[in-house]
Amino acid sequence: MRVTGTTAIVLSKIRLVAVVGGDEVTNPLVVTEVYVQQGDARKLASLSFTRLLGP
């Protein structure tokens, strides 16, 4: 987690495994979460999933 002022950014690598048309498919993803401080709590401002390309 990286915190700058009232903003926190969290980057995570995950592997999403799903069954599509009867076949198991694995997709490597980076999840980006952006939180902002509002009073005493951090609120989720943005959530994105980016597929990683590679061998």
C-alpha positions, -999 to 999 in steps of 0.1 A, spaced: 0 0 0 12 35 -9 -3 64 10 1 100 -2 -19 126 18 -55 114 20 -51 89 -8 -41 52 -6 -33 30 -36 -32 -8 -33 -19 -30 -61 -24 -68 -60 -16 -96 -85 -42 -123 -87 -50 -154 -108 -87 -156 -117 -97 -192 -125 -131 -196 -142 -150 -223 -162 -160 -210 -196 -179 -233 -219 -169 -262 -199 -131 -254 -201 -111 -240 -171 -95 -207 -180 -68 -189 -159 -63 -152 -162 -35 -133 -144 -47 -98 -133 -35 -68 -115 -61 -53 -91 -58 -16 -84 -77 -1 -55 -78 36 -47 -90 48 -13 -96 83 -1 -98 95 36 -132 108 45 -134 117 82 -122 87 102 -127 62 74 -111 53 41 -136 50 13 -131 30 -19 -129 56 -48 -118 33 -76 -114 -4 -84 -100 -18 -116 -89 -51 -130 -62 -52 -157 -54 -85 -175 -17 -92 -177 -4 -104 -211 25 -128 -214 36 -163 -222 
